[in-house]
Structure formats: structure tokens, C-alpha cells
Amino acid sequence: MDAIELIEGRRSVRKFKNEKVDREVMKDIISVSRWAPSWGNFQVARYTIIDDDETIQKLATDGVNGFVYNINTLKEAKGVAVLSFVKGKSGKLEGDDYATSKANVWEVFDAGIACQTFCLAAHAKGVGTCVMGVISDVSVAEIINLPEEETVAALIVYGYEEGTTAPTKRKEVDEILRFI
């Protein structure tokens, strides 16, 4: 699959087969994901892979702020990746001062790049994904015992897609492009 086909073919998948993704496949996906660019090559993204049904159900009940759409997706999930990042590195060159007006927001930018890289790598391996942003960072961190130097960026539900997810309508290029 070429890069353009990969990007255009990736969907947010919310219906999965009742089959866990092998941990070796997930390790392969993370192996590709580690190539995501990051500020100063600090490589702040971290992945906690959860394939334990009890922990996934705990995330559904305590980790998504009661957001029913996410609860329903998690209840069917066979795997969840918690994407987190090491705090206090992205956006800095030396010492404690930020080198960008974005300050610590750059951490989230790096996490976003890592998230997309993860989702594309998963798609290339035949694994569907759905990124969840309506989450309780504190609850998720407690559930997975996240190290203190990290913070939760997103949950990524993953698995083998049940059926086919249709593409959503995209804006026309002229709606999103400006030339100066």
C-alpha cells in the first residue's frame, strides 16, 4: 500500500471483531510509530497497550467522563492504546525556558503526530483504530498506573474491523487552501 492510499484509506473504526490483536502485531505497530517526528527528537510519546478485558471495562466506566459514544465503543473493544507523553521536554531547547510561543502546547502537537503515525501504522497492518479525546486524564492515569512524568494524550481503541467503515465527506481543497 502506498502512502497516499494509506492516508486516504484510514478510517475511525468503532465496530470490531471479537478477536484480540496479537501482542507481536502491536509491537510491530509501535516499532513503526517510534519514527514519528518530535520536537528536538525528544521522542516523548509513550504507549500503554491494554488487552485485558477488565481494564478496558474500567476505562469505559471511569475513564471517559460518562461520554456514552466512547463508553459504547470501549464496551466492544478488545484493545486500547493509551497514548501519553513525557511532560516538560517538547518546546524547549536548553534549560527550563520554552523556545516557542506555544510553550508546553508543543507536547500535545508531538503527541498528535505520534497518534496519527500509530493509526497509519495500524491501518497498514490491517488493524482499525479510533482516537478518543473525551477522556478523564486523571482517571485513565490512575487506572493504568501511569508514571508521574507522563500525562495522557488520548485513548486509541484498536482491533480488527467488523464490516467496513465508509469514508466521511471531506472538504474541497479550495475550502482549506490559501496561496499568498
QUITAHU-V695985 format. One line per field, one symbol per residue. ss: DSSP state (2 for helix, 1 for strand, 0 for the rest). phi: phi as a letter, one per 30 degrees, with the letter a starting at -180 (. if undefined). psi: psi as a letter, one per 20 degrees, with the letter a starting at -180 (. if undefined). Layout:
ss = ???
phi = ???
psi = ???
This chain:
ss = 002222222001000100000022222222222000002220001111110022222222220000022222222200111111110000010000010000002222222222222222222200011111000022222222000001111111111010000000000022220000
phi = .dddddddcdbdcbbbddbddedddddddddddddddaehhdhddbbcccbdeddddddddccbhideededdddcdcabcccbbddicdjccbicddcbddhdddedeedddddddeddddedcicdbbdccdbcedddeddchdeddcbdcacbdblddcibcddcdcddeddccbcb
psi = prgghgghipropipqqmpqpqhhghhgghhghiipqqpjkhmipqpopojogghghghhhiikkjohghghghhiqiqppoprqpqjgpiqgqbipqjqiicihhghgghgghghgghhggghjjpqqppphnrogggggghjlpqhjqqpgrpopqappobppqqqpqqqgihjppq.
